[in-house]
Each structure stands twice: as structure tokens, then as C-alpha cells.
Amino acid sequence: MAWEFLYSVRREFQGDSNWGDMYMQSADNRAWEWLCYTYELPWKADAAGKSINKKSRVEMGVYELRVRTDGKSRDQGGKGWRLELRNTKHRDNVQIHRAAPSMYIEGCILPVHFNTLSASTIQKGDPVIRSKSIELMDKIQSRWSTLLNSGTVTGAPTLCIAETLPAELLTNRSHAHA
């Protein structure tokens, strides 16, 4: 039995956009709350139409999540606590993790506090990108723990990646892309 934890809405799936919105299950497990913007690689497909590993975003769908804590801690420049998407078909090691100031990624999903670099005062290389992204990952980790300890969820948590958030699940329409 799986439980819905995160929902990622992409501005466009097979275009050049890197941006989306991430929603997180509420603490009472009854509604979706807008959490942040997301930054991903744009869609790139191989000859068979599959997402190219380390060069493209993953396909839309529902993915089980598992916690990863291996590698360097955040205070040592590593990714620290993060989530890995399971069963991504031919892809591997796709994660939701904190952003680096460079915004460099290889197919993962970065939670960020802004939704464009072209019209923003935020520029690649700005250390605020990492600090704000770490704050977002801390919110995700805290909610993860709250829901797991509530006894209201069982089984594996999931991330749904879609083009729109279903209207019946939306708590704040200002971030909907319907």
C-alpha cells in the first residue's frame, strides 16, 4: 500500500522549460499544500522516445520514494538527507535533493524558492540558492517524519509527476497550471 506524499506539476513536459511546482501532503494527510518551485532538466528523448539518463527529466508518473543519507553531509558540501525515486524504468539514481548554487543537475529534481533565472535577482552561483533549497528539504524531511509518526500512513510514500494538479486536491489555486 502506497501513500501520496509529494506532487510535482510541470509547466510543460516535452518542451524546453526547466520549471514546475511541488506540492506536499498536509500534516493531517488530507490536502495538498504548495511547497516550492522545482528545477529540472528539460525533456530529451533517445531514438526509442525514452528519457535520456543524466540528460533529461524523468517521465511523468507515480514513483515510490526512499530516503538516502549516504555520501557527505550538507555541512561538508554533500546532499545530505534526500529522496530517491524508485522504479524509474531505465533510469537510476533520480533524486529530490538540495540545489547547489550552480544549479547543475543530471536528471534530478531540485526544490527552489524562485521560478526563473532570467527575470530574477537570483543568479547562478548565488549561495542563497543552496541555503533556501536546504530549508525546503528540511521542510520535506520534517513533514515526512510527521506523517510517518502519525500512524495515518502505511506502505511506501510516492511522488506523482503530472502536468496539472487535480482540482479536488488543490488547496491554493494561485500555483495551479490547469
ChimeraX commands (.cxc) that place a marker at each C-alpha (Angstrom):
marker #1 position 0.00,0.00,0.00 radius 0.5
marker #1 position 1.44,3.36,-1.00 radius 0.5
marker #1 position 0.65,6.83,0.33 radius 0.5
marker #1 position 0.78,10.10,-1.58 radius 0.5
marker #1 position 3.47,12.41,-0.23 radius 0.5
marker #1 position 4.70,14.77,-2.98 radius 0.5
marker #1 position 3.13,16.00,-6.21 radius 0.5
marker #1 position 5.15,17.74,-8.92 radius 0.5
marker #1 position 3.37,19.78,-11.57 radius 0.5
marker #1 position 5.45,20.62,-14.62 radius 0.5
marker #1 position 4.84,23.72,-16.69 radius 0.5
marker #1 position 5.36,21.61,-19.80 radius 0.5
marker #1 position 6.52,18.06,-20.25 radius 0.5
marker #1 position 8.31,17.78,-23.58 radius 0.5
marker #1 position 9.43,21.35,-24.06 radius 0.5
marker #1 position 12.39,23.44,-23.01 radius 0.5
marker #1 position 11.02,24.57,-19.62 radius 0.5
marker #1 position 13.00,23.65,-16.53 radius 0.5
marker #1 position 10.35,24.82,-14.06 radius 0.5
marker #1 position 7.50,23.31,-12.12 radius 0.5
marker #1 position 5.71,23.45,-8.77 radius 0.5
marker #1 position 5.91,21.00,-5.89 radius 0.5
marker #1 position 3.08,20.24,-3.51 radius 0.5
marker #1 position 3.38,18.34,-0.25 radius 0.5
marker #1 position 0.78,16.37,1.66 radius 0.5
marker #1 position -0.57,18.35,4.62 radius 0.5
marker #1 position 0.35,17.35,8.17 radius 0.5
marker #1 position -3.13,15.87,8.65 radius 0.5
marker #1 position -2.76,13.92,5.36 radius 0.5
marker #1 position -5.95,15.45,3.92 radius 0.5
marker #1 position -4.87,18.10,1.41 radius 0.5
marker #1 position -2.05,19.25,-0.84 radius 0.5
marker #1 position -0.10,22.35,0.15 radius 0.5
marker #1 position 2.07,24.29,-2.27 radius 0.5
marker #1 position 5.69,23.91,-1.12 radius 0.5
marker #1 position 8.03,25.40,-3.72 radius 0.5
marker #1 position 9.12,25.65,-7.31 radius 0.5
marker #1 position 11.15,22.87,-8.90 radius 0.5
marker #1 position 14.04,22.98,-11.32 radius 0.5
marker #1 position 14.76,20.04,-13.63 radius 0.5
marker #1 position 16.47,19.40,-16.91 radius 0.5
marker #1 position 14.23,19.83,-19.95 radius 0.5
marker #1 position 12.90,16.73,-21.73 radius 0.5
marker #1 position 15.33,14.92,-24.04 radius 0.5
marker #1 position 14.47,11.57,-25.54 radius 0.5
marker #1 position 16.53,8.85,-27.19 radius 0.5
marker #1 position 15.57,7.19,-30.50 radius 0.5
marker #1 position 13.05,4.98,-28.67 radius 0.5
marker #1 position 11.37,8.02,-27.05 radius 0.5
marker #1 position 12.77,7.28,-23.57 radius 0.5
marker #1 position 14.16,9.87,-21.20 radius 0.5
marker #1 position 17.96,10.08,-21.56 radius 0.5
marker #1 position 19.77,9.21,-18.32 radius 0.5
marker #1 position 21.62,12.20,-16.77 radius 0.5
marker #1 position 20.50,14.50,-19.62 radius 0.5
marker #1 position 16.71,14.67,-19.21 radius 0.5
marker #1 position 13.89,14.77,-16.70 radius 0.5
marker #1 position 12.09,11.53,-15.85 radius 0.5
marker #1 position 8.79,10.65,-17.45 radius 0.5
marker #1 position 5.51,11.62,-15.83 radius 0.5
marker #1 position 4.10,9.01,-13.50 radius 0.5
marker #1 position 3.92,7.87,-9.89 radius 0.5
marker #1 position 7.17,6.83,-8.21 radius 0.5
marker #1 position 7.81,5.31,-4.81 radius 0.5
marker #1 position 10.30,7.26,-2.70 radius 0.5
marker #1 position 13.05,6.15,-0.36 radius 0.5
marker #1 position 15.33,8.15,1.89 radius 0.5
marker #1 position 19.02,8.47,1.03 radius 0.5
marker #1 position 21.59,9.73,3.53 radius 0.5
marker #1 position 24.80,8.29,2.08 radius 0.5
marker #1 position 27.70,10.44,0.97 radius 0.5
marker #1 position 28.84,13.69,2.51 radius 0.5
marker #1 position 26.60,15.58,4.90 radius 0.5
marker #1 position 25.30,19.01,3.90 radius 0.5
marker #1 position 27.78,20.79,6.18 radius 0.5
marker #1 position 30.56,19.02,4.25 radius 0.5
marker #1 position 29.15,20.16,0.90 radius 0.5
marker #1 position 27.15,16.97,0.21 radius 0.5
marker #1 position 23.47,16.46,-0.49 radius 0.5
marker #1 position 22.57,15.16,2.98 radius 0.5
marker #1 position 19.04,13.82,3.54 radius 0.5
marker #1 position 17.24,13.40,0.22 radius 0.5
marker #1 position 14.67,11.26,-1.57 radius 0.5
marker #1 position 15.31,8.82,-4.39 radius 0.5
marker #1 position 12.63,7.88,-6.90 radius 0.5
marker #1 position 12.22,4.13,-7.25 radius 0.5
marker #1 position 11.28,2.14,-10.38 radius 0.5
marker #1 position 12.12,4.84,-12.89 radius 0.5
marker #1 position 12.39,2.19,-15.60 radius 0.5
marker #1 position 15.71,2.55,-17.47 radius 0.5
marker #1 position 16.82,5.48,-15.26 radius 0.5
marker #1 position 18.66,5.21,-11.97 radius 0.5
marker #1 position 19.68,7.43,-9.06 radius 0.5
marker #1 position 16.99,10.08,-9.74 radius 0.5
marker #1 position 16.67,12.15,-6.59 radius 0.5
marker #1 position 14.96,15.12,-5.00 radius 0.5
marker #1 position 17.81,16.98,-3.29 radius 0.5
marker #1 position 19.03,20.43,-2.33 radius 0.5
marker #1 position 20.21,22.70,-5.10 radius 0.5
marker #1 position 23.81,23.78,-5.47 radius 0.5
marker #1 position 24.47,27.45,-6.27 radius 0.5
marker #1 position 25.47,26.38,-9.79 radius 0.5
marker #1 position 22.03,24.77,-10.36 radius 0.5
marker #1 position 23.89,21.87,-12.01 radius 0.5
marker #1 position 21.87,18.63,-12.18 radius 0.5
marker #1 position 21.92,15.31,-14.00 radius 0.5
marker #1 position 18.23,14.44,-14.17 radius 0.5
marker #1 position 17.24,15.07,-10.54 radius 0.5
marker #1 position 14.57,17.41,-9.14 radius 0.5
marker #1 position 15.70,20.47,-7.18 radius 0.5
marker #1 position 13.32,22.27,-4.79 radius 0.5
marker #1 position 13.96,26.02,-5.11 radius 0.5
marker #1 position 12.36,29.26,-3.88 radius 0.5
marker #1 position 12.24,31.02,-7.27 radius 0.5
marker #1 position 10.94,30.09,-10.71 radius 0.5
marker #1 position 13.21,31.76,-13.22 radius 0.5
marker #1 position 16.77,32.92,-13.53 radius 0.5
marker #1 position 16.10,35.34,-16.38 radius 0.5
marker #1 position 13.79,37.77,-14.56 radius 0.5
marker #1 position 15.12,37.27,-11.05 radius 0.5
marker #1 position 17.71,38.94,-8.89 radius 0.5
marker #1 position 18.90,35.38,-8.17 radius 0.5
marker #1 position 21.73,34.32,-10.47 radius 0.5
marker #1 position 23.53,31.02,-10.85 radius 0.5
marker #1 position 26.34,30.91,-8.33 radius 0.5
marker #1 position 24.42,32.82,-5.63 radius 0.5
marker #1 position 24.87,30.97,-2.29 radius 0.5
marker #1 position 21.27,31.81,-1.31 radius 0.5
marker #1 position 20.17,29.15,-3.82 radius 0.5
marker #1 position 21.72,26.40,-1.66 radius 0.5
marker #1 position 20.57,27.82,1.68 radius 0.5
marker #1 position 16.95,28.28,0.61 radius 0.5
marker #1 position 16.90,24.85,-1.05 radius 0.5
marker #1 position 18.22,23.27,2.16 radius 0.5
marker #1 position 15.38,24.98,4.06 radius 0.5
marker #1 position 12.91,23.40,1.63 radius 0.5
marker #1 position 14.49,19.96,2.02 radius 0.5
marker #1 position 14.27,20.41,5.81 radius 0.5
marker #1 position 10.51,21.11,5.45 radius 0.5
marker #1 position 10.12,17.96,3.35 radius 0.5
marker #1 position 12.07,15.91,5.89 radius 0.5
marker #1 position 10.05,17.30,8.80 radius 0.5
marker #1 position 6.71,16.58,7.09 radius 0.5
marker #1 position 7.98,13.10,6.13 radius 0.5
marker #1 position 8.70,12.39,9.81 radius 0.5
marker #1 position 5.40,13.89,10.97 radius 0.5
marker #1 position 3.36,11.74,8.60 radius 0.5
marker #1 position 5.33,8.57,9.32 radius 0.5
marker #1 position 4.95,9.08,13.07 radius 0.5
marker #1 position 1.23,9.95,12.83 radius 0.5
marker #1 position 0.17,6.37,12.22 radius 0.5
marker #1 position -2.14,7.54,9.41 radius 0.5
marker #1 position 0.07,6.31,6.58 radius 0.5
marker #1 position 1.33,2.86,5.71 radius 0.5
marker #1 position 3.48,1.49,2.94 radius 0.5
marker #1 position 5.75,3.41,0.61 radius 0.5
marker #1 position 5.42,7.18,0.09 radius 0.5
marker #1 position 5.09,8.37,-3.51 radius 0.5
marker #1 position 5.79,11.29,-5.78 radius 0.5
marker #1 position 3.33,11.92,-8.61 radius 0.5
marker #1 position 4.70,13.88,-11.58 radius 0.5
marker #1 position 1.96,15.35,-13.77 radius 0.5
marker #1 position 1.05,18.34,-15.94 radius 0.5
marker #1 position -1.70,19.57,-13.61 radius 0.5
marker #1 position -2.79,19.12,-10.03 radius 0.5
marker #1 position -6.30,17.64,-9.83 radius 0.5
marker #1 position -8.77,20.37,-8.77 radius 0.5
marker #1 position -10.13,18.29,-5.89 radius 0.5
marker #1 position -6.65,18.11,-4.36 radius 0.5
marker #1 position -5.74,21.76,-4.70 radius 0.5
marker #1 position -5.67,23.96,-1.57 radius 0.5
marker #1 position -4.14,27.09,-3.14 radius 0.5
marker #1 position -5.18,27.79,-6.73 radius 0.5
marker #1 position -2.61,30.57,-7.19 radius 0.5
marker #1 position 0.00,27.97,-8.13 radius 0.5
marker #1 position -2.14,25.75,-10.36 radius 0.5
marker #1 position -1.27,25.18,-14.02 radius 0.5
marker #1 position -4.61,23.97,-15.31 radius 0.5
marker link #1:1,2 radius 0.2
marker link #1:2,3 radius 0.2
marker link #1:3,4 radius 0.2
marker link #1:4,5 radius 0.2
marker link #1:5,6 radius 0.2
marker link #1:6,7 radius 0.2
marker link #1:7,8 radius 0.2
marker link #1:8,9 radius 0.2
marker link #1:9,10 radius 0.2
marker link #1:10,11 radius 0.2
marker link #1:11,12 radius 0.2
marker link #1:12,13 radius 0.2
marker link #1:13,14 radius 0.2
marker link #1:14,15 radius 0.2
marker link #1:15,16 radius 0.2
marker link #1:16,17 radius 0.2
marker link #1:17,18 radius 0.2
marker link #1:18,19 radius 0.2
marker link #1:19,20 radius 0.2
marker link #1:20,21 radius 0.2
marker link #1:21,22 radius 0.2
marker link #1:22,23 radius 0.2
marker link #1:23,24 radius 0.2
marker link #1:24,25 radius 0.2
marker link #1:25,26 radius 0.2
marker link #1:26,27 radius 0.2
marker link #1:27,28 radius 0.2
marker link #1:28,29 radius 0.2
marker link #1:29,30 radius 0.2
marker link #1:30,31 radius 0.2
marker link #1:31,32 radius 0.2
marker link #1:32,33 radius 0.2
marker link #1:33,34 radius 0.2
marker link #1:34,35 radius 0.2
marker link #1:35,36 radius 0.2
marker link #1:36,37 radius 0.2
marker link #1:37,38 radius 0.2
marker link #1:38,39 radius 0.2
marker link #1:39,40 radius 0.2
marker link #1:40,41 radius 0.2
marker link #1:41,42 radius 0.2
marker link #1:42,43 radius 0.2
marker link #1:43,44 radius 0.2
marker link #1:44,45 radius 0.2
marker link #1:45,46 radius 0.2
marker link #1:46,47 radius 0.2
marker link #1:47,48 radius 0.2
marker link #1:48,49 radius 0.2
marker link #1:49,50 radius 0.2
marker link #1:50,51 radius 0.2
marker link #1:51,52 radius 0.2
marker link #1:52,53 radius 0.2
marker link #1:53,54 radius 0.2
marker link #1:54,55 radius 0.2
marker link #1:55,56 radius 0.2
marker link #1:56,57 radius 0.2
marker link #1:57,58 radius 0.2
marker link #1:58,59 radius 0.2
marker link #1:59,60 radius 0.2
marker link #1:60,61 radius 0.2
marker link #1:61,62 radius 0.2
marker link #1:62,63 radius 0.2
marker link #1:63,64 radius 0.2
marker link #1:64,65 radius 0.2
marker link #1:65,66 radius 0.2
marker link #1:66,67 radius 0.2
marker link #1:67,68 radius 0.2
marker link #1:68,69 radius 0.2
marker link #1:69,70 radius 0.2
marker link #1:70,71 radius 0.2
marker link #1:71,72 radius 0.2
marker link #1:72,73 radius 0.2
marker link #1:73,74 radius 0.2
marker link #1:74,75 radius 0.2
marker link #1:75,76 radius 0.2
marker link #1:76,77 radius 0.2
marker link #1:77,78 radius 0.2
marker link #1:78,79 radius 0.2
marker link #1:79,80 radius 0.2
marker link #1:80,81 radius 0.2
marker link #1:81,82 radius 0.2
marker link #1:82,83 radius 0.2
marker link #1:83,84 radius 0.2
marker link #1:84,85 radius 0.2
marker link #1:85,86 radius 0.2
marker link #1:86,87 radius 0.2
marker link #1:87,88 radius 0.2
marker link #1:88,89 radius 0.2
marker link #1:89,90 radius 0.2
marker link #1:90,91 radius 0.2
marker link #1:91,92 radius 0.2
marker link #1:92,93 radius 0.2
marker link #1:93,94 radius 0.2
marker link #1:94,95 radius 0.2
marker link #1:95,96 radius 0.2
marker link #1:96,97 radius 0.2
marker link #1:97,98 radius 0.2
marker link #1:98,99 radius 0.2
marker link #1:99,100 radius 0.2
marker link #1:100,101 radius 0.2
marker link #1:101,102 radius 0.2
marker link #1:102,103 radius 0.2
marker link #1:103,104 radius 0.2
marker link #1:104,105 radius 0.2
marker link #1:105,106 radius 0.2
marker link #1:106,107 radius 0.2
marker link #1:107,108 radius 0.2
marker link #1:108,109 radius 0.2
marker link #1:109,110 radius 0.2
marker link #1:110,111 radius 0.2
marker link #1:111,112 radius 0.2
marker link #1:112,113 radius 0.2
marker link #1:113,114 radius 0.2
marker link #1:114,115 radius 0.2
marker link #1:115,116 radius 0.2
marker link #1:116,117 radius 0.2
marker link #1:117,118 radius 0.2
marker link #1:118,119 radius 0.2
marker link #1:119,120 radius 0.2
marker link #1:120,121 radius 0.2
marker link #1:121,122 radius 0.2
marker link #1:122,123 radius 0.2
marker link #1:123,124 radius 0.2
marker link #1:124,125 radius 0.2
marker link #1:125,126 radius 0.2
marker link #1:126,127 radius 0.2
marker link #1:127,128 radius 0.2
marker link #1:128,129 radius 0.2
marker link #1:129,130 radius 0.2
marker link #1:130,131 radius 0.2
marker link #1:131,132 radius 0.2
marker link #1:132,133 radius 0.2
marker link #1:133,134 radius 0.2
marker link #1:134,135 radius 0.2
marker link #1:135,136 radius 0.2
marker link #1:136,137 radius 0.2
marker link #1:137,138 radius 0.2
marker link #1:138,139 radius 0.2
marker link #1:139,140 radius 0.2
marker link #1:140,141 radius 0.2
marker link #1:141,142 radius 0.2
marker link #1:142,143 radius 0.2
marker link #1:143,144 radius 0.2
marker link #1:144,145 radius 0.2
marker link #1:145,146 radius 0.2
marker link #1:146,147 radius 0.2
marker link #1:147,148 radius 0.2
marker link #1:148,149 radius 0.2
marker link #1:149,150 radius 0.2
marker link #1:150,151 radius 0.2
marker link #1:151,152 radius 0.2
marker link #1:152,153 radius 0.2
marker link #1:153,154 radius 0.2
marker link #1:154,155 radius 0.2
marker link #1:155,156 radius 0.2
marker link #1:156,157 radius 0.2
marker link #1:157,158 radius 0.2
marker link #1:158,159 radius 0.2
marker link #1:159,160 radius 0.2
marker link #1:160,161 radius 0.2
marker link #1:161,162 radius 0.2
marker link #1:162,163 radius 0.2
marker link #1:163,164 radius 0.2
marker link #1:164,165 radius 0.2
marker link #1:165,166 radius 0.2
marker link #1:166,167 radius 0.2
marker link #1:167,168 radius 0.2
marker link #1:168,169 radius 0.2
marker link #1:169,170 radius 0.2
marker link #1:170,171 radius 0.2
marker link #1:171,172 radius 0.2
marker link #1:172,173 radius 0.2
marker link #1:173,174 radius 0.2
marker link #1:174,175 radius 0.2
marker link #1:175,176 radius 0.2
marker link #1:176,177 radius 0.2
marker link #1:177,178 radius 0.2
view
